[in-house]
């Protein structure tokens, strides 16, 4: 479950993108496990995952040999395991960056949407550092990066239609069903949609009193003057003449 300020940022950016907030919350939750950042060296940093086989592809010669010797690169997907803590993953990234800064940052999946740094050019960034800077800037930056990827990959229609199988295939690849990715998205969406609907009802103001009810309450009588009372008395005396 995201912290309130994180959820608020996701909801606002979803509305800006004309996307159901519950849908974007579901995607972010499934990708990140419901956590937006980790405290690293007195700074809130986005969650990362280092992909050693991506790093291996981006290196050649002595750099590749050095990375393999340091257990940072391997041609086999999944052979380089990520530490369980984000602090150790950031240390891993720094070690890789000492060998090749650009290749290391391109080999990381970044933030709430776990977008690969290697997509920086395709996504319209000037450099991988620009992609990383947006992601590290704030939670909103992470969400913007995720939305940019969805837009570029043509996935927004699937999100709006809540076609989770189509979205899962486009976002996670054809093997998405192996981890029941689409089912997880559907379940997360249903949960968030129900919760947000209940919150909206709770926040709605109670209806005002109806005009019909209000009109049945008589206004208080105004005080009558002596002359008004005397005039009324004369009106009720038919045989009395004032002349």
C-alpha positions as CSV (number, residue, x, y, z in Angstrom):
1,X,0.0,0.0,0.0
2,X,1.4,3.4,-1.0
3,X,1.9,6.2,1.4
4,X,-0.9,8.9,1.1
5,X,1.3,11.4,-0.6
6,X,2.5,8.9,-3.1
7,X,-1.1,7.8,-3.9
8,X,-2.1,11.4,-4.3
9,X,0.6,12.0,-6.8
10,X,-0.3,8.9,-8.8
11,X,-4.0,9.8,-8.8
12,X,-3.4,13.4,-9.9
13,X,-1.1,12.4,-12.8
14,X,-3.6,9.7,-13.9
15,X,-6.3,12.3,-14.1
16,X,-4.0,14.6,-16.1
17,X,-3.4,11.7,-18.5
18,X,-7.1,10.9,-18.8
19,X,-6.5,7.5,-17.2
20,X,-8.6,5.8,-14.4
21,X,-6.6,6.5,-11.2
22,X,-7.3,3.0,-10.0
23,X,-5.8,1.5,-13.1
24,X,-2.5,3.5,-12.7
25,X,-2.4,2.6,-9.0
26,X,-2.8,-1.0,-9.9
27,X,0.1,-0.9,-12.4
28,X,2.4,1.0,-10.1
29,X,1.6,-1.4,-7.2
30,X,2.2,-4.6,-9.1
31,X,5.5,-3.2,-10.5
32,X,6.8,-1.9,-7.2
33,X,5.1,-3.9,-4.5
34,X,3.4,-0.8,-3.2
35,X,6.6,1.0,-2.3
36,X,7.8,4.1,-4.1
37,X,11.3,4.8,-2.6
38,X,14.0,3.7,-0.2
39,X,16.2,5.7,2.1
40,X,19.7,5.6,0.7
41,X,22.4,7.8,2.2
42,X,19.9,10.3,3.7
43,X,18.0,10.6,0.4
44,X,14.8,9.0,-0.9
45,X,15.8,7.1,-4.0
46,X,13.6,5.2,-6.5
47,X,13.5,1.4,-6.3
48,X,16.0,-0.2,-8.8
49,X,16.8,-3.6,-10.2
50,X,20.1,-4.2,-11.8
51,X,20.1,-6.5,-14.9
52,X,23.5,-8.2,-15.2
53,X,22.7,-9.7,-18.7
54,X,21.9,-6.2,-20.0
55,X,25.2,-4.9,-18.6
56,X,27.1,-7.8,-20.2
57,X,25.6,-6.9,-23.7
58,X,26.7,-3.3,-23.3
59,X,30.3,-4.1,-22.6
60,X,33.2,-5.4,-24.7
61,X,36.8,-6.4,-24.2
62,X,38.4,-5.6,-20.9
63,X,35.4,-3.9,-19.4
64,X,33.3,-7.0,-19.9
65,X,36.0,-9.2,-18.5
66,X,36.3,-6.9,-15.4
67,X,32.5,-6.9,-14.9
68,X,32.2,-10.6,-15.2
69,X,35.1,-11.1,-12.7
70,X,33.3,-8.8,-10.3
71,X,30.0,-10.8,-10.7
72,X,28.3,-7.9,-12.2
73,X,27.8,-9.2,-15.7
74,X,26.7,-12.5,-17.3
75,X,25.2,-13.3,-20.7
76,X,22.5,-15.4,-19.0
77,X,19.4,-13.7,-17.9
78,X,18.9,-14.0,-14.1
79,X,22.4,-15.2,-13.5
80,X,23.4,-12.0,-11.6
81,X,21.1,-12.0,-8.6
82,X,20.0,-8.7,-7.0
83,X,20.5,-8.2,-3.3
84,X,17.3,-8.1,-1.3
85,X,17.9,-4.6,0.1
86,X,17.8,-1.5,-2.0
87,X,20.8,-0.1,-0.2
88,X,22.9,-3.1,-1.5
89,X,21.4,-2.7,-5.0
90,X,22.5,0.9,-5.1
91,X,26.0,-0.2,-4.1
92,X,25.9,-2.7,-6.9
93,X,25.0,0.0,-9.3
94,X,27.9,2.2,-8.1
95,X,30.3,-0.7,-8.6
96,X,29.0,-1.2,-12.1
97,X,29.1,2.5,-12.9
98,X,32.8,2.6,-11.9
99,X,33.4,0.2,-14.8
100,X,31.1,2.0,-17.3
101,X,28.7,4.7,-16.1
102,X,26.4,4.8,-19.1
103,X,26.2,1.0,-19.6
104,X,25.5,0.5,-15.8
105,X,22.6,3.0,-15.7
106,X,21.2,1.7,-18.9
107,X,21.1,-1.8,-17.3
108,X,18.8,-0.8,-14.4
109,X,15.0,-0.8,-14.3
110,X,14.0,2.4,-12.6
111,X,11.2,3.5,-10.2
112,X,7.6,2.7,-9.8
113,X,7.2,1.5,-13.4
114,X,10.5,-0.3,-13.5
115,X,11.4,1.3,-16.8
116,X,14.8,0.2,-18.2
117,X,17.4,3.0,-18.5
118,X,18.4,1.6,-21.9
119,X,15.1,3.0,-23.3
120,X,16.3,6.6,-22.8
121,X,16.7,7.5,-26.5
122,X,13.5,5.8,-27.6
123,X,11.6,7.7,-24.8
124,X,13.0,11.0,-26.0
125,X,15.5,11.8,-23.3
126,X,18.8,13.5,-24.2
127,X,20.8,10.9,-22.3
128,X,20.4,8.1,-19.8
129,X,21.4,10.6,-17.1
130,X,18.4,12.7,-18.0
131,X,16.1,9.7,-17.6
132,X,17.6,8.9,-14.3
133,X,17.4,12.5,-13.1
134,X,13.7,12.6,-13.8
135,X,13.1,9.4,-11.9
136,X,15.2,10.5,-8.9
137,X,13.6,13.9,-8.8
138,X,10.3,12.9,-7.1
139,X,7.5,10.3,-7.1
140,X,5.8,12.4,-9.7
141,X,9.0,12.0,-11.9
142,X,8.7,8.3,-11.5
143,X,5.1,8.3,-12.5
144,X,5.8,10.6,-15.5
145,X,8.5,8.1,-16.7
146,X,6.1,5.2,-16.4
147,X,3.4,7.2,-18.3
148,X,5.9,8.2,-21.0
149,X,6.7,4.5,-21.6
150,X,3.0,3.6,-21.7
151,X,2.4,6.4,-24.2
152,X,5.3,5.5,-26.4
153,X,4.5,1.8,-26.4
154,X,0.9,2.5,-27.3
155,X,-0.5,1.0,-24.1
156,X,-2.8,3.7,-22.9
157,X,-5.8,2.4,-24.9
158,X,-5.4,-1.0,-23.1
159,X,-5.2,0.7,-19.8
160,X,-8.4,2.8,-20.5
161,X,-10.2,-0.4,-21.6
162,X,-8.8,-2.3,-18.6
163,X,-7.6,-5.0,-21.0
164,X,-5.0,-6.4,-18.6
165,X,-3.8,-9.2,-20.9
166,X,-3.0,-6.7,-23.7
167,X,-1.3,-4.3,-21.3
168,X,0.7,-7.1,-19.7
169,X,1.9,-8.4,-23.0
170,X,3.0,-4.9,-24.1
171,X,4.6,-4.0,-20.8
172,X,6.1,-7.2,-19.6
173,X,6.5,-9.2,-22.8
174,X,4.8,-12.4,-24.2
175,X,5.7,-14.4,-21.2
176,X,3.6,-12.3,-18.9
177,X,1.2,-15.2,-18.1
178,X,4.0,-17.1,-16.4
179,X,3.8,-14.9,-13.4
180,X,0.0,-14.2,-13.7
181,X,0.9,-10.6,-14.4
182,X,-2.5,-9.8,-15.9
183,X,-4.4,-11.5,-13.1
184,X,-2.4,-9.5,-10.5
185,X,-3.2,-6.3,-12.3
186,X,-6.9,-7.2,-12.5
187,X,-7.1,-8.0,-8.8
188,X,-5.2,-4.8,-7.8
189,X,-7.4,-2.7,-10.0
190,X,-10.6,-4.1,-8.5
191,X,-9.3,-3.4,-5.0
192,X,-8.3,0.2,-5.7
193,X,-11.5,0.9,-7.7
194,X,-13.7,-0.3,-4.9
195,X,-11.7,1.6,-2.3
196,X,-11.6,4.9,-4.2
197,X,-15.3,4.7,-4.8
198,X,-16.0,4.3,-1.1
199,X,-13.7,7.2,-0.3
200,X,-15.5,9.4,-2.8
201,X,-18.9,8.6,-1.2
202,X,-17.6,9.3,2.2
203,X,-16.1,12.6,1.1
204,X,-19.4,13.8,-0.6
205,X,-21.3,16.5,1.3
206,X,-24.7,15.6,2.7
207,X,-27.6,16.9,0.6
208,X,-29.0,20.3,1.7
209,X,-32.5,20.6,3.1
210,X,-35.1,20.6,0.3
211,X,-36.9,23.8,-0.5
212,X,-40.3,22.1,0.4
213,X,-39.0,21.3,3.9
214,X,-37.6,24.8,4.4
215,X,-40.8,26.5,3.3
216,X,-42.8,24.7,6.0
217,X,-40.9,26.6,8.7
218,X,-42.8,29.9,9.2
219,X,-40.8,33.1,9.6
220,X,-41.1,34.7,13.0
221,X,-43.8,37.4,13.3
222,X,-42.5,41.0,13.2
223,X,-43.5,43.1,16.2
224,X,-46.7,45.2,15.5
225,X,-46.9,48.9,16.3
226,X,-49.8,50.5,18.2
227,X,-51.1,52.3,15.1
228,X,-51.2,49.0,13.1
229,X,-53.2,47.4,15.9
230,X,-55.6,50.3,16.0
231,X,-56.2,50.3,12.3
232,X,-57.0,46.5,12.4
233,X,-59.5,47.2,15.2
234,X,-61.3,49.8,13.1
235,X,-61.5,47.5,10.1
236,X,-63.4,45.0,12.2
237,X,-66.0,47.5,13.3
238,X,-68.5,47.7,10.3
239,X,-70.9,50.2,11.9
240,X,-68.2,52.6,13.1
241,X,-67.5,55.6,11.0
242,X,-64.4,57.7,11.4
243,X,-66.1,60.9,10.1
